Structures are given as C-alpha cells and as structure tokens.
Amino acid sequence: MEIRCVLIVFLALMLTACAGARGPLSDSERPPAITAGNSPEFRLGSGDVISVNVWKNPDLSVTVPVRPDGFVSVPLVGDIMAGGKTPAEISAQTEQLLTQYIRTPKVSVIIQEIPSAEFQNRVRVVGGVADPRSIQHRDGMTVIDLVLEAGGVNEFASPNSAKLYRTIDGVARVFDVYLLDILSSGLLDTNYPLVPGDVITVPERRF
C-alpha cells in the first residue's frame, strides 16, 4: 500500500512537470524588442497645449489647447484633429491644408503643456494580484517589477495564464506571460520590458 501511494505521488509530480513544460517562444509570440525606433511616440490628448508656427506668417501662428473633442483651431484652415496624433502628423496635415492659400507652407508644431501625459505614461496590472495598480511608467520597468509593485499574485491567481496587452502601430496585441515560471522557476523569457500604456492581466482560477 505504501509503495502504491509513493507511485501515485510520483506519477502526479511527473504529470504536473509535463503539463508545465514548454519550449522557447517564437518571435511571433513575443513583443517586438524595444528600441528608440519602435518606442511608442507621444500622442496628444485633451488639455494638451501646442504652438502651431507657420514660417514667415506670424499672423497664422497660434498657441492653442486640444479641445475635449480632440480638435484645435488654426487660422485659415479651421479645425484640425489633434487628439491621438503626434506633432509631426499635425504639422503635415496643416501644411497640406495651407497649400490652398500659401505656396509651399512650412509648419512646425511644438508641445507647450502635456497634462495628458500623466495618464498616457502609466502601466497597469489587474486581476489576481494583491493590489491592482496603475502607476507611472519608469525606464527599465519589466513585467515582474509591475507585479511586485502590486504586492505579487494572490492565492486565487492563475499566474501562467497572465497576458500582456500592448498597442503596436495602432493595433492592440496580446502576449502570453508565464508569471509562475518567472516567480518560481526563474524563467525570465516572458519578463518583458514594459512601455507606457501596457496592461498586465492576471486571471483567477474558477473553483
């Protein structure tokens, strides 16, 4: 009877080990590496203030806030959508509209105030953690840094089913995060560096 019990325990351990085994992730299963070239560009939000400067036309140059509807008002061309756009995109759009009135206009857009950055530059962790958090992103922050900021996973968590949600080139993407492997086995291949706007979800087990 004792030998039988030992065999049952051994078999259970083997099955658990096999269930948790996984190979290396392919490139398509991982977020793109973070470089200066693919870090998220800052995009304007409601309440941000920009200066639109038209070269050699100071009467057309204005400093305006982004309205709650996302638009800014520019002389001659009227309302331009600025919310969710970069300064370079606004500059190019304004130049295009001004060609009806000015030959080869040159427009520069400079950010003066960015209150929306406080919201955009945050990272969030929700679900099966001790204290779901939304915190300011810091350079070098990783998945495990954010989870530890939230007090770690709770007793009901299913840590190897965690997900990283990230918007890349305007498209929402989802990546698997194996938190249990990170925390208990030291397998750090899914301990991804975070970028502003990232959301980590940790589901809880259903009993």
VOGU-3710 file (C-alpha; in Angstrom, 3 decimals, decimal comma):
1> meircvlivf> 0,000/0,000/0,000  2,838/2,379/0,880  4,602/1,635/-2,405  1,369/2,278/-4,282  0,945/5,675/-2,609  4,520/6,621/-3,468  3,953/5,667/-7,099  0,761/7,720/-7,258  2,545/10,793/-5,843  5,468/10,287/-8,234
11> lalmltacag> 3,110/9,981/-11,197  1,252/13,125/-10,157  4,512/15,044/-9,944  5,572/13,804/-13,376  2,251/14,834/-14,912  2,494/18,271/-13,310  6,028/18,727/-14,642  4,980/17,631/-18,134  1,955/19,935/-18,103  4,124/22,890/-17,196
21> argplsdser> 6,847/22,147/-19,747  7,051/24,485/-22,718  9,561/25,244/-25,383  11,112/28,599/-26,275  8,759/31,241/-27,633  8,852/32,113/-31,305  9,400/35,700/-32,440  5,704/35,995/-33,345  4,740/35,102/-29,768  6,900/37,842/-28,256
31> ppaitagnsp> 6,507/41,635/-28,326  8,935/43,407/-30,680  12,189/44,397/-28,986  12,036/47,898/-27,563  14,400/50,281/-29,331  14,475/54,028/-29,864  12,896/53,392/-33,248  9,855/51,478/-32,061  9,135/53,029/-28,674  5,622/54,485/-28,653
41> efrlgsgdvi> 5,503/58,062/-29,906  3,775/60,584/-27,677  0,310/61,346/-28,970  -1,614/64,401/-27,911  -4,662/64,263/-25,687  -7,379/66,579/-24,435  -5,985/69,545/-22,491  -2,526/69,475/-24,060  -1,349/72,834/-25,401  0,572/73,200/-28,684
51> svnvwknpdl> 2,096/76,044/-30,666  1,440/75,908/-34,404  4,051/78,060/-36,152  3,754/78,925/-39,854  7,090/80,103/-41,264  7,034/83,755/-42,394  3,360/84,020/-41,412  3,241/85,055/-37,752  -0,425/86,071/-38,116  -1,264/82,418/-38,780
61> svtvpvrpdg> 0,774/81,110/-35,856  -1,190/80,259/-32,713  -0,881/78,571/-29,333  -3,998/76,509/-28,703  -5,252/73,748/-26,377  -6,556/70,434/-27,631  -10,298/70,592/-27,024  -12,265/67,723/-25,401  -13,439/66,719/-28,904  -9,786/66,349/-29,969
71> fvsvplvgdi> -9,675/69,328/-32,354  -7,571/72,506/-32,399  -8,428/75,677/-34,317  -5,868/77,079/-36,770  -6,337/80,324/-38,751  -7,423/79,890/-42,402  -7,820/76,106/-42,221  -10,184/75,916/-39,247  -10,453/72,825/-37,035  -7,791/70,109/-37,255
81> maggktpaei> -7,923/66,802/-35,403  -5,017/66,747/-32,947  -6,142/64,206/-30,347  -4,325/60,903/-30,750  -1,834/62,375/-33,216  1,844/63,247/-32,996  3,129/66,803/-33,523  4,682/65,672/-36,839  1,321/64,366/-38,075  -0,410/67,626/-37,156
91> saqteqlltq> 2,323/69,622/-38,872  1,996/67,620/-42,106  -1,800/67,905/-42,116  -1,682/71,671/-41,512  0,834/72,146/-44,327  -1,391/70,199/-46,706  -4,440/72,313/-45,867  -2,498/75,578/-46,104  -1,355/74,850/-49,680  -4,736/76,254/-50,782
101> yirtpkvsvi> -3,619/79,668/-49,500  0,193/79,677/-49,270  2,842/78,395/-51,663  4,955/75,654/-50,006  3,968/76,396/-46,386  6,326/75,279/-43,622  4,657/74,423/-40,337  6,203/73,372/-37,038  4,220/72,113/-34,057  5,721/72,424/-30,585
111> iqeipsaefq> 4,217/70,970/-27,428  3,896/73,590/-24,700  1,980/71,696/-21,999  1,172/67,985/-21,732  -1,180/67,278/-18,824  -2,452/64,179/-20,667  0,993/62,570/-20,345  0,242/61,698/-16,724  -2,433/59,298/-17,954  -0,745/58,060/-21,134
121> nrvrvvggva> 2,563/57,249/-19,447  1,081/54,774/-16,981  1,229/50,980/-16,823  -1,460/48,851/-15,191  -1,869/45,424/-13,613  -5,308/43,988/-12,848  -6,886/40,700/-11,783  -5,303/38,179/-9,436  -2,821/40,409/-7,650  -2,822/41,629/-4,068
131> dprsiqhrdg> -3,328/45,289/-5,012  -4,295/46,092/-8,643  -2,346/49,189/-9,597  -1,984/51,932/-12,193  1,451/53,524/-11,824  3,770/55,861/-13,669  5,995/54,049/-16,143  9,722/54,099/-15,411  12,553/53,364/-17,811  13,707/49,771/-17,467
141> mtvidlvlea> 10,485/48,578/-15,800  9,590/44,942/-16,518  6,557/42,707/-16,029  7,810/41,385/-12,684  8,551/44,924/-11,432  4,921/45,878/-12,023  3,551/42,691/-10,445  5,713/43,185/-7,350  4,529/46,805/-7,131  1,035/45,285/-6,896
151> ggvnefaspn> 2,065/43,050/-3,992  2,530/39,907/-6,081  -0,115/37,432/-7,191  -2,880/36,439/-4,780  -3,857/32,928/-3,671  -6,560/32,632/-6,330  -4,362/33,657/-9,270  -3,601/31,545/-12,304  -0,200/33,158/-12,930  0,834/31,185/-16,010
161> saklyrtidg> -2,300/32,429/-17,789  -1,344/36,103/-17,454  -1,439/38,341/-20,527  0,319/41,497/-21,673  -1,869/43,891/-23,674  0,033/46,397/-25,827  -0,900/48,684/-28,716  1,660/48,463/-31,536  1,301/50,725/-34,591  -2,306/51,392/-33,601
171> varvfdvyll> -3,179/47,690/-33,308  -3,993/46,030/-29,962  -1,829/42,928/-29,426  -1,901/40,262/-26,706  1,123/38,275/-25,480  1,327/35,361/-23,050  3,136/35,975/-19,768  4,205/32,938/-17,720  4,297/34,531/-14,281  4,587/31,233/-12,418
181> dilssglldt> 7,675/30,345/-14,450  9,160/33,753/-13,654  8,379/33,647/-9,931  9,071/30,006/-9,104  11,458/28,737/-11,786  13,447/31,836/-12,707  12,495/31,504/-16,388  12,644/35,115/-17,499  11,834/34,839/-21,199  8,403/36,452/-20,653
191> nyplvpgdvi> 9,608/39,060/-18,173  9,201/41,658/-20,900  10,310/45,288/-20,627  7,234/47,499/-20,366  6,289/50,586/-22,341  3,756/53,291/-21,427  0,193/52,105/-21,872  0,909/48,412/-21,187  -1,697/46,426/-19,242  -0,978/43,129/-17,456
201> tvperrf> -3,963/40,919/-16,606  -3,713/38,003/-14,183  -6,796/35,765/-14,301  -8,100/33,986/-11,233  -8,931/30,268/-11,059  -12,553/29,173/-11,053  -13,379/26,591/-8,433
//
